[in-house]
Amino acid sequence: MTKKTVLTLSVLALVTGLASGCATTDEINALKAQVVKAQQTADEAMSMAETANTNAASASEQAAAAMSAADAAQNAADNCSERCDRMMEKAMAK
């Protein structure tokens, strides 16, 4: 190879390297933007999940309270039914 050929190939390699370096920088910047957006989306999802978890815990507490009230109402109804049955038996016995 002659000096001219080596010089030409060197210049071409340098230009190609610089051009690909710029494209890579742009790609890296685009990738960084995507990563930032993905992190924001993940943060929003985490916040929504925490809110949903809090709401679910509250709903569970309310359901437990409702079940307790329903059990108390059932017990009261059972007691009332038993009293009515006893009253009916006394009335029939007379």
mmCIF file as gemmi writes it, N, C-alpha and C atoms, coordinates in Angstrom:
data_model
loop_
_atom_site.group_PDB
_atom_site.id
_atom_site.type_symbol
_atom_site.label_atom_id
_atom_site.label_alt_id
_atom_site.label_comp_id
_atom_site.label_asym_id
_atom_site.label_entity_id
_atom_site.label_seq_id
_atom_site.pdbx_PDB_ins_code
_atom_site.Cartn_x
_atom_site.Cartn_y
_atom_site.Cartn_z
_atom_site.occupancy
_atom_site.B_iso_or_equiv
_atom_site.pdbx_formal_charge
_atom_site.auth_seq_id
_atom_site.auth_asym_id
_atom_site.pdbx_PDB_model_num
ATOM 1 N N . MET Axp A 1 ? 0.838 -1.173 0 1 0 ? 1 A 1
ATOM 2 C CA . MET Axp A 1 ? 0 0 0 1 0 ? 1 A 1
ATOM 3 C C . MET Axp A 1 ? 0.879 1.231 0 1 0 ? 1 A 1
ATOM 4 N N . THR Axp A 2 ? 0.355 2.202 -0.663 1 0 ? 2 A 1
ATOM 5 C CA . THR Axp A 2 ? 1.099 3.453 -0.716 1 0 ? 2 A 1
ATOM 6 C C . THR Axp A 2 ? 0.654 4.328 0.439 1 0 ? 2 A 1
ATOM 7 N N . LYS Axp A 3 ? 1.434 5.367 0.661 1 0 ? 3 A 1
ATOM 8 C CA . LYS Axp A 3 ? 1.094 6.306 1.724 1 0 ? 3 A 1
ATOM 9 C C . LYS Axp A 3 ? -0.256 6.959 1.464 1 0 ? 3 A 1
ATOM 10 N N . LYS Axp A 4 ? -0.53 7.243 0.19 1 0 ? 4 A 1
ATOM 11 C CA . LYS Axp A 4 ? -1.779 7.902 -0.162 1 0 ? 4 A 1
ATOM 12 C C . LYS Axp A 4 ? -2.963 6.986 0.168 1 0 ? 4 A 1
ATOM 13 N N . THR Axp A 5 ? -2.849 5.714 -0.126 1 0 ? 5 A 1
ATOM 14 C CA . THR Axp A 5 ? -3.92 4.762 0.147 1 0 ? 5 A 1
ATOM 15 C C . THR Axp A 5 ? -4.126 4.615 1.653 1 0 ? 5 A 1
ATOM 16 N N . VAL Axp A 6 ? -3.035 4.511 2.389 1 0 ? 6 A 1
ATOM 17 C CA . VAL Axp A 6 ? -3.115 4.392 3.845 1 0 ? 6 A 1
ATOM 18 C C . VAL Axp A 6 ? -3.748 5.641 4.436 1 0 ? 6 A 1
ATOM 19 N N . LEU Axp A 7 ? -3.351 6.801 3.945 1 0 ? 7 A 1
ATOM 20 C CA . LEU Axp A 7 ? -3.902 8.061 4.428 1 0 ? 7 A 1
ATOM 21 C C . LEU Axp A 7 ? -5.392 8.149 4.115 1 0 ? 7 A 1
ATOM 22 N N . THR Axp A 8 ? -5.775 7.762 2.904 1 0 ? 8 A 1
ATOM 23 C CA . THR Axp A 8 ? -7.185 7.796 2.507 1 0 ? 8 A 1
ATOM 24 C C . THR Axp A 8 ? -8.005 6.851 3.378 1 0 ? 8 A 1
ATOM 25 N N . LEU Axp A 9 ? -7.512 5.646 3.597 1 0 ? 9 A 1
ATOM 26 C CA . LEU Axp A 9 ? -8.22 4.686 4.442 1 0 ? 9 A 1
ATOM 27 C C . LEU Axp A 9 ? -8.31 5.175 5.889 1 0 ? 9 A 1
ATOM 28 N N . SER Axp A 10 ? -7.257 5.819 6.353 1 0 ? 10 A 1
ATOM 29 C CA . SER Axp A 10 ? -7.261 6.355 7.717 1 0 ? 10 A 1
ATOM 30 C C . SER Axp A 10 ? -8.309 7.45 7.869 1 0 ? 10 A 1
ATOM 31 N N . VAL Axp A 11 ? -8.365 8.339 6.873 1 0 ? 11 A 1
ATOM 32 C CA . VAL Axp A 11 ? -9.352 9.426 6.907 1 0 ? 11 A 1
ATOM 33 C C . VAL Axp A 11 ? -10.763 8.844 6.856 1 0 ? 11 A 1
ATOM 34 N N . LEU Axp A 12 ? -10.983 7.862 5.987 1 0 ? 12 A 1
ATOM 35 C CA . LEU Axp A 12 ? -12.302 7.23 5.896 1 0 ? 12 A 1
ATOM 36 C C . LEU Axp A 12 ? -12.673 6.55 7.219 1 0 ? 12 A 1
ATOM 37 N N . ALA Axp A 13 ? -11.715 5.878 7.82 1 0 ? 13 A 1
ATOM 38 C CA . ALA Axp A 13 ? -11.975 5.22 9.101 1 0 ? 13 A 1
ATOM 39 C C . ALA Axp A 13 ? -12.293 6.247 10.179 1 0 ? 13 A 1
ATOM 40 N N . LEU Axp A 14 ? -11.585 7.361 10.183 1 0 ? 14 A 1
ATOM 41 C CA . LEU Axp A 14 ? -11.817 8.426 11.155 1 0 ? 14 A 1
ATOM 42 C C . LEU Axp A 14 ? -13.203 9.033 10.973 1 0 ? 14 A 1
ATOM 43 N N . VAL Axp A 15 ? -13.563 9.33 9.727 1 0 ? 15 A 1
ATOM 44 C CA . VAL Axp A 15 ? -14.882 9.908 9.441 1 0 ? 15 A 1
ATOM 45 C C . VAL Axp A 15 ? -15.984 8.93 9.832 1 0 ? 15 A 1
ATOM 46 N N . THR Axp A 16 ? -15.8 7.675 9.493 1 0 ? 16 A 1
ATOM 47 C CA . THR Axp A 16 ? -16.795 6.654 9.844 1 0 ? 16 A 1
ATOM 48 C C . THR Axp A 16 ? -16.924 6.533 11.359 1 0 ? 16 A 1
ATOM 49 N N . GLY Axp A 17 ? -15.801 6.539 12.039 1 0 ? 17 A 1
ATOM 50 C CA . GLY Axp A 17 ? -15.816 6.457 13.504 1 0 ? 17 A 1
ATOM 51 C C . GLY Axp A 17 ? -16.51 7.647 14.13 1 0 ? 17 A 1
ATOM 52 N N . LEU Axp A 18 ? -16.216 8.835 13.627 1 0 ? 18 A 1
ATOM 53 C CA . LEU Axp A 18 ? -16.865 10.034 14.157 1 0 ? 18 A 1
ATOM 54 C C . LEU Axp A 18 ? -18.364 10.029 13.875 1 0 ? 18 A 1
ATOM 55 N N . ALA Axp A 19 ? -18.726 9.622 12.676 1 0 ? 19 A 1
ATOM 56 C CA . ALA Axp A 19 ? -20.146 9.597 12.307 1 0 ? 19 A 1
ATOM 57 C C . ALA Axp A 19 ? -20.903 8.586 13.166 1 0 ? 19 A 1
ATOM 58 N N . SER Axp A 20 ? -20.307 7.435 13.363 1 0 ? 20 A 1
ATOM 59 C CA . SER Axp A 20 ? -20.99 6.431 14.186 1 0 ? 20 A 1
ATOM 60 C C . SER Axp A 20 ? -20.988 6.851 15.648 1 0 ? 20 A 1
ATOM 61 N N . GLY Axp A 21 ? -19.979 7.584 16.067 1 0 ? 21 A 1
ATOM 62 C CA . GLY Axp A 21 ? -19.93 8.1 17.432 1 0 ? 21 A 1
ATOM 63 C C . GLY Axp A 21 ? -21.05 9.085 17.68 1 0 ? 21 A 1
ATOM 64 N N . CYS Axp A 22 ? -21.339 9.948 16.732 1 0 ? 22 A 1
ATOM 65 C CA . CYS Axp A 22 ? -22.43 10.909 16.869 1 0 ? 22 A 1
ATOM 66 C C . CYS Axp A 22 ? -23.768 10.191 16.902 1 0 ? 22 A 1
ATOM 67 N N . ALA Axp A 23 ? -23.92 9.217 16.04 1 0 ? 23 A 1
ATOM 68 C CA . ALA Axp A 23 ? -25.175 8.467 16.018 1 0 ? 23 A 1
ATOM 69 C C . ALA Axp A 23 ? -25.345 7.72 17.332 1 0 ? 23 A 1
ATOM 70 N N . THR Axp A 24 ? -24.273 7.191 17.851 1 0 ? 24 A 1
ATOM 71 C CA . THR Axp A 24 ? -24.341 6.469 19.108 1 0 ? 24 A 1
ATOM 72 C C . THR Axp A 24 ? -24.706 7.41 20.245 1 0 ? 24 A 1
ATOM 73 N N . THR Axp A 25 ? -24.163 8.617 20.222 1 0 ? 25 A 1
ATOM 74 C CA . THR Axp A 25 ? -24.506 9.601 21.243 1 0 ? 25 A 1
ATOM 75 C C . THR Axp A 25 ? -25.987 9.939 21.18 1 0 ? 25 A 1
ATOM 76 N N . ASP Axp A 26 ? -26.51 10.125 19.977 1 0 ? 26 A 1
ATOM 77 C CA . ASP Axp A 26 ? -27.942 10.399 19.829 1 0 ? 26 A 1
ATOM 78 C C . ASP Axp A 26 ? -28.767 9.217 20.328 1 0 ? 26 A 1
ATOM 79 N N . GLU Axp A 27 ? -28.314 8.035 19.989 1 0 ? 27 A 1
ATOM 80 C CA . GLU Axp A 27 ? -29.034 6.844 20.441 1 0 ? 27 A 1
ATOM 81 C C . GLU Axp A 27 ? -28.995 6.725 21.957 1 0 ? 27 A 1
ATOM 82 N N . ILE Axp A 28 ? -27.843 7.036 22.542 1 0 ? 28 A 1
ATOM 83 C CA . ILE Axp A 28 ? -27.713 6.983 24.001 1 0 ? 28 A 1
ATOM 84 C C . ILE Axp A 28 ? -28.636 8.007 24.642 1 0 ? 28 A 1
ATOM 85 N N . ASN Axp A 29 ? -28.694 9.204 24.084 1 0 ? 29 A 1
ATOM 86 C CA . ASN Axp A 29 ? -29.586 10.229 24.625 1 0 ? 29 A 1
ATOM 87 C C . ASN Axp A 29 ? -31.047 9.797 24.511 1 0 ? 29 A 1
ATOM 88 N N . ALA Axp A 30 ? -31.397 9.191 23.388 1 0 ? 30 A 1
ATOM 89 C CA . ALA Axp A 30 ? -32.768 8.696 23.217 1 0 ? 30 A 1
ATOM 90 C C . ALA Axp A 30 ? -33.054 7.584 24.221 1 0 ? 30 A 1
ATOM 91 N N . LEU Axp A 31 ? -32.079 6.726 24.428 1 0 ? 31 A 1
ATOM 92 C CA . LEU Axp A 31 ? -32.236 5.638 25.387 1 0 ? 31 A 1
ATOM 93 C C . LEU Axp A 31 ? -32.38 6.182 26.806 1 0 ? 31 A 1
ATOM 94 N N . LYS Axp A 32 ? -31.588 7.2 27.138 1 0 ? 32 A 1
ATOM 95 C CA . LYS Axp A 32 ? -31.7 7.823 28.459 1 0 ? 32 A 1
ATOM 96 C C . LYS Axp A 32 ? -33.096 8.392 28.661 1 0 ? 32 A 1
ATOM 97 N N . ALA Axp A 33 ? -33.638 9.027 27.634 1 0 ? 33 A 1
ATOM 98 C CA . ALA Axp A 33 ? -34.992 9.585 27.724 1 0 ? 33 A 1
ATOM 99 C C . ALA Axp A 33 ? -36.013 8.473 27.948 1 0 ? 33 A 1
ATOM 100 N N . GLN Axp A 34 ? -35.813 7.356 27.268 1 0 ? 34 A 1
ATOM 101 C CA . GLN Axp A 34 ? -36.727 6.226 27.449 1 0 ? 34 A 1
ATOM 102 C C . GLN Axp A 34 ? -36.622 5.659 28.864 1 0 ? 34 A 1
ATOM 103 N N . VAL Axp A 35 ? -35.407 5.601 29.384 1 0 ? 35 A 1
ATOM 104 C CA . VAL Axp A 35 ? -35.202 5.088 30.74 1 0 ? 35 A 1
ATOM 105 C C . VAL Axp A 35 ? -35.87 6.007 31.756 1 0 ? 35 A 1
ATOM 106 N N . VAL Axp A 36 ? -35.72 7.318 31.57 1 0 ? 36 A 1
ATOM 107 C CA . VAL Axp A 36 ? -36.353 8.28 32.48 1 0 ? 36 A 1
ATOM 108 C C . VAL Axp A 36 ? -37.868 8.118 32.436 1 0 ? 36 A 1
ATOM 109 N N . LYS Axp A 37 ? -38.415 7.992 31.229 1 0 ? 37 A 1
ATOM 110 C CA . LYS Axp A 37 ? -39.866 7.823 31.088 1 0 ? 37 A 1
ATOM 111 C C . LYS Axp A 37 ? -40.313 6.51 31.725 1 0 ? 37 A 1
ATOM 112 N N . ALA Axp A 38 ? -39.545 5.462 31.526 1 0 ? 38 A 1
ATOM 113 C CA . ALA Axp A 38 ? -39.886 4.168 32.127 1 0 ? 38 A 1
ATOM 114 C C . ALA Axp A 38 ? -39.852 4.254 33.652 1 0 ? 38 A 1
ATOM 115 N N . GLN Axp A 39 ? -38.881 4.973 34.195 1 0 ? 39 A 1
ATOM 116 C CA . GLN Axp A 39 ? -38.79 5.134 35.649 1 0 ? 39 A 1
ATOM 117 C C . GLN Axp A 39 ? -39.985 5.921 36.169 1 0 ? 39 A 1
ATOM 118 N N . GLN Axp A 40 ? -40.383 6.966 35.438 1 0 ? 40 A 1
ATOM 119 C CA . GLN Axp A 40 ? -41.554 7.747 35.844 1 0 ? 40 A 1
ATOM 120 C C . GLN Axp A 40 ? -42.805 6.873 35.828 1 0 ? 40 A 1
ATOM 121 N N . THR Axp A 41 ? -42.939 6.068 34.797 1 0 ? 41 A 1
ATOM 122 C CA . THR Axp A 41 ? -44.09 5.168 34.705 1 0 ? 41 A 1
ATOM 123 C C . THR Axp A 41 ? -44.076 4.162 35.853 1 0 ? 41 A 1
ATOM 124 N N . ALA Axp A 42 ? -42.908 3.64 36.164 1 0 ? 42 A 1
ATOM 125 C CA . ALA Axp A 42 ? -42.787 2.689 37.277 1 0 ? 42 A 1
ATOM 126 C C . ALA Axp A 42 ? -43.125 3.361 38.605 1 0 ? 42 A 1
ATOM 127 N N . ASP Axp A 43 ? -42.673 4.598 38.789 1 0 ? 43 A 1
ATOM 128 C CA . ASP Axp A 43 ? -42.989 5.332 40.015 1 0 ? 43 A 1
ATOM 129 C C . ASP Axp A 43 ? -44.491 5.567 40.14 1 0 ? 43 A 1
ATOM 130 N N . GLU Axp A 44 ? -45.131 5.931 39.026 1 0 ? 44 A 1
ATOM 131 C CA . GLU Axp A 44 ? -46.58 6.139 39.035 1 0 ? 44 A 1
ATOM 132 C C . GLU Axp A 44 ? -47.302 4.832 39.351 1 0 ? 44 A 1
ATOM 133 N N . ALA Axp A 45 ? -46.833 3.747 38.764 1 0 ? 45 A 1
ATOM 134 C CA . ALA Axp A 45 ? -47.449 2.442 39.019 1 0 ? 45 A 1
ATOM 135 C C . ALA Axp A 45 ? -47.29 2.051 40.484 1 0 ? 45 A 1
ATOM 136 N N . MET Axp A 46 ? -46.132 2.316 41.055 1 0 ? 46 A 1
ATOM 137 C CA . MET Axp A 46 ? -45.894 2.002 42.467 1 0 ? 46 A 1
ATOM 138 C C . MET Axp A 46 ? -46.819 2.826 43.356 1 0 ? 46 A 1
ATOM 139 N N . SER Axp A 47 ? -46.971 4.096 43.025 1 0 ? 47 A 1
ATOM 140 C CA . SER Axp A 47 ? -47.866 4.962 43.792 1 0 ? 47 A 1
ATOM 141 C C . SER Axp A 47 ? -49.305 4.466 43.709 1 0 ? 47 A 1
ATOM 142 N N . MET Axp A 48 ? -49.728 4.085 42.505 1 0 ? 48 A 1
ATOM 143 C CA . MET Axp A 48 ? -51.087 3.569 42.337 1 0 ? 48 A 1
ATOM 144 C C . MET Axp A 48 ? -51.266 2.253 43.097 1 0 ? 48 A 1
ATOM 145 N N . ALA Axp A 49 ? -50.254 1.418 43.094 1 0 ? 49 A 1
ATOM 146 C CA . ALA Axp A 49 ? -50.328 0.145 43.814 1 0 ? 49 A 1
ATOM 147 C C . ALA Axp A 49 ? -50.424 0.377 45.318 1 0 ? 49 A 1
ATOM 148 N N . GLU Axp A 50 ? -49.664 1.337 45.825 1 0 ? 50 A 1
ATOM 149 C CA . GLU Axp A 50 ? -49.727 1.65 47.251 1 0 ? 50 A 1
ATOM 150 C C . GLU Axp A 50 ? -51.106 2.18 47.625 1 0 ? 50 A 1
ATOM 151 N N . THR Axp A 51 ? -51.673 3.038 46.763 1 0 ? 51 A 1
ATOM 152 C CA . THR Axp A 51 ? -53.017 3.56 47.005 1 0 ? 51 A 1
ATOM 153 C C . THR Axp A 51 ? -54.035 2.429 46.982 1 0 ? 51 A 1
ATOM 154 N N . ALA Axp A 52 ? -53.911 1.544 46.007 1 0 ? 52 A 1
ATOM 155 C CA . ALA Axp A 52 ? -54.829 0.406 45.919 1 0 ? 52 A 1
ATOM 156 C C . ALA Axp A 52 ? -54.706 -0.49 47.144 1 0 ? 52 A 1
ATOM 157 N N . ASN Axp A 53 ? -53.501 -0.686 47.627 1 0 ? 53 A 1
ATOM 158 C CA . ASN Axp A 53 ? -53.281 -1.51 48.812 1 0 ? 53 A 1
ATOM 159 C C . ASN Axp A 53 ? -53.933 -0.872 50.037 1 0 ? 53 A 1
ATOM 160 N N . THR Axp A 54 ? -53.789 0.439 50.168 1 0 ? 54 A 1
ATOM 161 C CA . THR Axp A 54 ? -54.416 1.156 51.277 1 0 ? 54 A 1
ATOM 162 C C . THR Axp A 54 ? -55.933 1.05 51.194 1 0 ? 54 A 1
ATOM 163 N N . ASN Axp A 55 ? -56.463 1.234 49.985 1 0 ? 55 A 1
ATOM 164 C CA . ASN Axp A 55 ? -57.914 1.129 49.796 1 0 ? 55 A 1
ATOM 165 C C . ASN Axp A 55 ? -58.411 -0.282 50.101 1 0 ? 55 A 1
ATOM 166 N N . ALA Axp A 56 ? -57.647 -1.28 49.7 1 0 ? 56 A 1
ATOM 167 C CA . ALA Axp A 56 ? -58.034 -2.667 49.961 1 0 ? 56 A 1
ATOM 168 C C . ALA Axp A 56 ? -58.036 -2.956 51.464 1 0 ? 56 A 1
ATOM 169 N N . ALA Axp A 57 ? -57.053 -2.435 52.171 1 0 ? 57 A 1
ATOM 170 C CA . ALA Axp A 57 ? -57.001 -2.637 53.621 1 0 ? 57 A 1
ATOM 171 C C . ALA Axp A 57 ? -58.201 -1.975 54.289 1 0 ? 57 A 1
ATOM 172 N N . SER Axp A 58 ? -58.545 -0.786 53.833 1 0 ? 58 A 1
ATOM 173 C CA . SER Axp A 58 ? -59.709 -0.082 54.374 1 0 ? 58 A 1
ATOM 174 C C . SER Axp A 58 ? -60.989 -0.854 54.082 1 0 ? 58 A 1
ATOM 175 N N . ALA Axp A 59 ? -61.114 -1.36 52.872 1 0 ? 59 A 1
ATOM 176 C CA . ALA Axp A 59 ? -62.298 -2.142 52.499 1 0 ? 59 A 1
ATOM 177 C C . ALA Axp A 59 ? -62.384 -3.413 53.337 1 0 ? 59 A 1
ATOM 178 N N . SER Axp A 60 ? -61.253 -4.027 53.608 1 0 ? 60 A 1
ATOM 179 C CA . SER Axp A 60 ? -61.231 -5.237 54.426 1 0 ? 60 A 1
ATOM 180 C C . SER Axp A 60 ? -61.705 -4.934 55.846 1 0 ? 60 A 1
ATOM 181 N N . GLU Axp A 61 ? -61.258 -3.81 56.394 1 0 ? 61 A 1
ATOM 182 C CA . GLU Axp A 61 ? -61.699 -3.41 57.728 1 0 ? 61 A 1
ATOM 183 C C . GLU Axp A 61 ? -63.199 -3.146 57.746 1 0 ? 61 A 1
ATOM 184 N N . GLN Axp A 62 ? -63.695 -2.477 56.717 1 0 ? 62 A 1
ATOM 185 C CA . GLN Axp A 62 ? -65.128 -2.192 56.638 1 0 ? 62 A 1
ATOM 186 C C . GLN Axp A 62 ? -65.929 -3.484 56.487 1 0 ? 62 A 1
ATOM 187 N N . ALA Axp A 63 ? -65.419 -4.417 55.724 1 0 ? 63 A 1
ATOM 188 C CA . ALA Axp A 63 ? -66.101 -5.701 55.555 1 0 ? 63 A 1
ATOM 189 C C . ALA Axp A 63 ? -66.144 -6.462 56.875 1 0 ? 63 A 1
ATOM 190 N N . ALA Axp A 64 ? -65.057 -6.417 57.631 1 0 ? 64 A 1
ATOM 191 C CA . ALA Axp A 64 ? -65.029 -7.089 58.933 1 0 ? 64 A 1
ATOM 192 C C . ALA Axp A 64 ? -66.041 -6.451 59.884 1 0 ? 64 A 1
ATOM 193 N N . ALA Axp A 65 ? -66.128 -5.127 59.856 1 0 ? 65 A 1
ATOM 194 C CA . ALA Axp A 65 ? -67.106 -4.436 60.702 1 0 ? 65 A 1
ATOM 195 C C . ALA Axp A 65 ? -68.531 -4.793 60.278 1 0 ? 65 A 1
ATOM 196 N N . ALA Axp A 66 ? -68.771 -4.864 58.984 1 0 ? 66 A 1
ATOM 197 C CA . ALA Axp A 66 ? -70.101 -5.228 58.485 1 0 ? 66 A 1
ATOM 198 C C . ALA Axp A 66 ? -70.446 -6.663 58.876 1 0 ? 66 A 1
ATOM 199 N N . MET Axp A 67 ? -69.483 -7.552 58.804 1 0 ? 67 A 1
ATOM 200 C CA . MET Axp A 67 ? -69.714 -8.943 59.188 1 0 ? 67 A 1
ATOM 201 C C . MET Axp A 67 ? -70.033 -9.032 60.677 1 0 ? 67 A 1
ATOM 202 N N . SER Axp A 68 ? -69.321 -8.272 61.478 1 0 ? 68 A 1
ATOM 203 C CA . SER Axp A 68 ? -69.581 -8.251 62.915 1 0 ? 68 A 1
ATOM 204 C C . SER Axp A 68 ? -70.992 -7.745 63.199 1 0 ? 68 A 1
ATOM 205 N N . ALA Axp A 69 ? -71.403 -6.681 62.51 1 0 ? 69 A 1
ATOM 206 C CA . ALA Axp A 69 ? -72.756 -6.146 62.683 1 0 ? 69 A 1
ATOM 207 C C . ALA Axp A 69 ? -73.798 -7.16 62.22 1 0 ? 69 A 1
ATOM 208 N N . ALA Axp A 70 ? -73.532 -7.85 61.134 1 0 ? 70 A 1
ATOM 209 C CA . ALA Axp A 70 ? -74.467 -8.863 60.636 1 0 ? 70 A 1
ATOM 210 C C . ALA Axp A 70 ? -74.58 -10.027 61.614 1 0 ? 70 A 1
ATOM 211 N N . ASP Axp A 71 ? -73.458 -10.432 62.198 1 0 ? 71 A 1
ATOM 212 C CA . ASP Axp A 71 ? -73.493 -11.504 63.202 1 0 ? 71 A 1
ATOM 213 C C . ASP Axp A 71 ? -74.313 -11.085 64.421 1 0 ? 71 A 1
ATOM 214 N N . ALA Axp A 72 ? -74.113 -9.843 64.863 1 0 ? 72 A 1
ATOM 215 C CA . ALA Axp A 72 ? -74.879 -9.337 66.008 1 0 ? 72 A 1
ATOM 216 C C . ALA Axp A 72 ? -76.364 -9.293 65.674 1 0 ? 72 A 1
ATOM 217 N N . ALA Axp A 73 ? -76.708 -8.866 64.477 1 0 ? 73 A 1
ATOM 218 C CA . ALA Axp A 73 ? -78.109 -8.822 64.064 1 0 ? 73 A 1
ATOM 219 C C . ALA Axp A 73 ? -78.702 -10.227 63.996 1 0 ? 73 A 1
ATOM 220 N N . GLN Axp A 74 ? -77.936 -11.178 63.504 1 0 ? 74 A 1
ATOM 221 C CA . GLN Axp A 74 ? -78.413 -12.564 63.439 1 0 ? 74 A 1
ATOM 222 C C . GLN Axp A 74 ? -78.652 -13.117 64.839 1 0 ? 74 A 1
ATOM 223 N N . ASN Axp A 75 ? -77.727 -12.828 65.752 1 0 ? 75 A 1
ATOM 224 C CA . ASN Axp A 75 ? -77.893 -13.286 67.135 1 0 ? 75 A 1
ATOM 225 C C . ASN Axp A 75 ? -79.143 -12.678 67.758 1 0 ? 75 A 1
ATOM 226 N N . ALA Axp A 76 ? -79.354 -11.392 67.525 1 0 ? 76 A 1
ATOM 227 C CA . ALA Axp A 76 ? -80.547 -10.73 68.059 1 0 ? 76 A 1
ATOM 228 C C . ALA Axp A 76 ? -81.809 -11.344 67.463 1 0 ? 76 A 1
ATOM 229 N N . ALA Axp A 77 ? -81.798 -11.627 66.172 1 0 ? 77 A 1
ATOM 230 C CA . ALA Axp A 77 ? -82.96 -12.241 65.523 1 0 ? 77 A 1
ATOM 231 C C . ALA Axp A 77 ? -83.204 -13.644 66.067 1 0 ? 77 A 1
ATOM 232 N N . ASP Axp A 78 ? -82.14 -14.4 66.283 1 0 ? 78 A 1
ATOM 233 C CA . ASP Axp A 78 ? -82.285 -15.748 66.847 1 0 ? 78 A 1
ATOM 234 C C . ASP Axp A 78 ? -82.881 -15.684 68.254 1 0 ? 78 A 1
ATOM 235 N N . ASN Axp A 79 ? -82.379 -14.753 69.07 1 0 ? 79 A 1
ATOM 236 C CA . ASN Axp A 79 ? -82.904 -14.591 70.43 1 0 ? 79 A 1
ATOM 237 C C . ASN Axp A 79 ? -84.38 -14.207 70.398 1 0 ? 79 A 1
ATOM 238 N N . CYS Axp A 80 ? -84.718 -13.299 69.515 1 0 ? 80 A 1
ATOM 239 C CA . CYS Axp A 80 ? -86.107 -12.867 69.381 1 0 ? 80 A 1
ATOM 240 C C . CYS Axp A 80 ? -86.99 -14.036 68.945 1 0 ? 80 A 1
ATOM 241 N N . SER Axp A 81 ? -86.515 -14.827 68.032 1 0 ? 81 A 1
ATOM 242 C CA . SER Axp A 81 ? -87.268 -15.982 67.555 1 0 ? 81 A 1
ATOM 243 C C . SER Axp A 81 ? -87.502 -16.98 68.682 1 0 ? 81 A 1
ATOM 244 N N . GLU Axp A 82 ? -86.476 -17.208 69.484 1 0 ? 82 A 1
ATOM 245 C CA . GLU Axp A 82 ? -86.614 -18.126 70.614 1 0 ? 82 A 1
ATOM 246 C C . GLU Axp A 82 ? -87.644 -17.609 71.614 1 0 ? 82 A 1
ATOM 247 N N . ARG Axp A 83 ? -87.61 -16.313 71.902 1 0 ? 83 A 1
ATOM 248 C CA . ARG Axp A 83 ? -88.586 -15.729 72.827 1 0 ? 83 A 1
ATOM 249 C C . ARG Axp A 83 ? -89.997 -15.855 72.275 1 0 ? 83 A 1
ATOM 250 N N . CYS Axp A 84 ? -90.136 -15.583 70.974 1 0 ? 84 A 1
ATOM 251 C CA . CYS Axp A 84 ? -91.461 -15.702 70.352 1 0 ? 84 A 1
ATOM 252 C C . CYS Axp A 84 ? -91.968 -17.138 70.434 1 0 ? 84 A 1
ATOM 253 N N . ASP Axp A 85 ? -91.069 -18.091 70.208 1 0 ? 85 A 1
ATOM 254 C CA . ASP Axp A 85 ? -91.456 -19.502 70.3 1 0 ? 85 A 1
ATOM 255 C C . ASP Axp A 85 ? -91.914 -19.844 71.717 1 0 ? 85 A 1
ATOM 256 N N . ARG Axp A 86 ? -91.172 -19.368 72.73 1 0 ? 86 A 1
ATOM 257 C CA . ARG Axp A 86 ? -91.549 -19.628 74.124 1 0 ? 86 A 1
ATOM 258 C C . ARG Axp A 86 ? -92.892 -18.98 74.457 1 0 ? 86 A 1
ATOM 259 N N . MET Axp A 87 ? -93.088 -17.75 73.959 1 0 ? 87 A 1
ATOM 260 C CA . MET Axp A 87 ? -94.358 -17.06 74.202 1 0 ? 87 A 1
ATOM 261 C C . MET Axp A 87 ? -95.508 -17.835 73.556 1 0 ? 87 A 1
ATOM 262 N N . MET Axp A 88 ? -95.293 -18.335 72.362 1 0 ? 88 A 1
ATOM 263 C CA . MET Axp A 88 ? -96.321 -19.097 71.649 1 0 ? 88 A 1
ATOM 264 C C . MET Axp A 88 ? -96.641 -20.385 72.397 1 0 ? 88 A 1
ATOM 265 N N . GLU Axp A 89 ? -95.589 -21.057 72.907 1 0 ? 89 A 1
ATOM 266 C CA . GLU Axp A 89 ? -95.798 -22.287 73.662 1 0 ? 89 A 1
ATOM 267 C C . GLU Axp A 89 ? -96.606 -22.015 74.933 1 0 ? 89 A 1
ATOM 268 N N . LYS Axp A 90 ? -96.292 -20.903 75.632 1 0 ? 90 A 1
ATOM 269 C CA . LYS Axp A 90 ? -97.023 -20.549 76.845 1 0 ? 90 A 1
ATOM 270 C C . LYS Axp A 90 ? -98.478 -20.245 76.506 1 0 ? 90 A 1
ATOM 271 N N . ALA Axp A 91 ? -98.686 -19.525 75.403 1 0 ? 91 A 1
ATOM 272 C CA . ALA Axp A 91 ? -100.053 -19.173 75.011 1 0 ? 91 A 1
ATOM 273 C C . ALA Axp A 91 ? -100.844 -20.423 74.638 1 0 ? 91 A 1
ATOM 274 N N . MET Axp A 92 ? -100.227 -21.381 73.997 1 0 ? 92 A 1
ATOM 275 C CA . MET Axp A 92 ? -100.902 -22.61 73.59 1 0 ? 92 A 1
ATOM 276 C C . MET Axp A 92 ? -101.173 -23.511 74.799 1 0 ? 92 A 1
ATOM 277 N N . ALA Axp A 93 ? -100.28 -23.424 75.788 1 0 ? 93 A 1
ATOM 278 C CA . ALA Axp A 93 ? -100.439 -24.261 76.975 1 0 ? 93 A 1
ATOM 279 C C . ALA Axp A 93 ? -101.637 -23.806 77.803 1 0 ? 93 A 1
ATOM 280 N N . LYS Axp A 94 ? -102.045 -22.583 77.722 1 0 ? 94 A 1
ATOM 281 C CA . LYS Axp A 94 ? -103.155 -22.057 78.519 1 0 ? 94 A 1
ATOM 282 C C . LYS Axp A 94 ? -104.459 -22.508 78.031 1 0 ? 94 A 1
